[in-house]
Amino acid sequence: MLRRAVLALLAALPLAAAAQDFPSRPLKLVVPFGPGTTTDIVARVFAEALVKPLGQPVVVENKAGAGGNIGADLVAKAQPDGYTIVMGTVGTHAINPGLYRKMPYDALKDFAPIGFAGYTPTLLVVSTASPVKSLKDLQAAAAKPGGVNFASAGNGTSGHLAGELLKARLGGEMVHVPYKEGGLAMTDVMGGQVQFMFYHPAAVMPQVKAGKLRPLGVSSAKRSSAAPDVPTISEQGYGDFDLVAWFMLYAPAGTPAPVLAKLRDAVVQAVNNPEVKAKLEAQGLEVPVLKPDEMAAFSRVEIAKWSELVKRSGAHVD
């Protein structure tokens, strides 16, 4: 027992010594999705904003695949020295644990939260040519023979699961139509081939302003700053409805406390920067500052919530 304790102490010494000088070289920020995605855009905003407080470049590296699991797993298994971090999402750290039969990492145990990068509600939208002008209209349409269809960017995505929760709240028949990409789904909603979808404000608001989409509700507990005139689904009388897409920066579990403290302080400085806030708000993000224990508690609640929705939807990935 004593020998093991001594060996563990000796193994920790290099990390402890390195933590004092952290960071002394560039950092790598892994994005578990492709270039141009919302996750990629948010990550690049933070990569630029973290340079000044850390005094080192932050290099973005896209590692897409398996719904984000490949990139997230790369960081879970990286050296816990603070130089490799990941822009985790509601997908990689809340939905996937319930969606995938086998996960390469534990979303809670294998990561140390650094900072909350923001959340965005989704908007429930229909075509402006649709006769559906309210949630009551949608409820009535779903109650008719044949019901309605709803689109999403794929099985197990936040848009798919939001639709499943809406079906539970409104009743009737709502058939999910998965697409390979959210933009294609939105095009078919505008064209009337599919009745509705949930999608993020940055994508749908230009089409709302152009008169092609009509928003019926917001998926979060509070109204979206990107669409303040659109009521939430909850305030329209359809129960507790609070689903958001979110982003959080993580380091590997076991990263030294002094390193985490420096990273967390840098993220707080970034989100308090007015220019950074403006860039994130342009993507429809709200950015609350959460303490480490609050981030951990938030993650536990989110995993439980989304796992229940995945189970209800019947979606799974082998």
Secondary structure, 3 states (H helix, E strand, C coil): CHHHHHHHHHHHHHHHHHHHCCCCCCEEEEECCCCCCHHHHHHHHHHHHCHHHHCCCEEEEECCCHHHHHHHHHHHCCCCCCCEEEEEEHHHHHHHHHHECCCCCCCCCCEEEEEEEEEEECEEEEECCCCCCCHHHHHHHHHCCCCEEEEECCCCCHHHHHHHHHHHHHCCCEEEEECCCHHHHHHHHHHCCCCEEEECHHHHHHHHHCCCEEEEEECCCCCCCCCCCCCECHHHCCCCCCCEEEEEEEEECCCCHHHHHHHHHHHHHHHCCHHHHHHHHHCCCECCCCCHHHHHHHHHHHHHHHHHHHHHHCCCEC
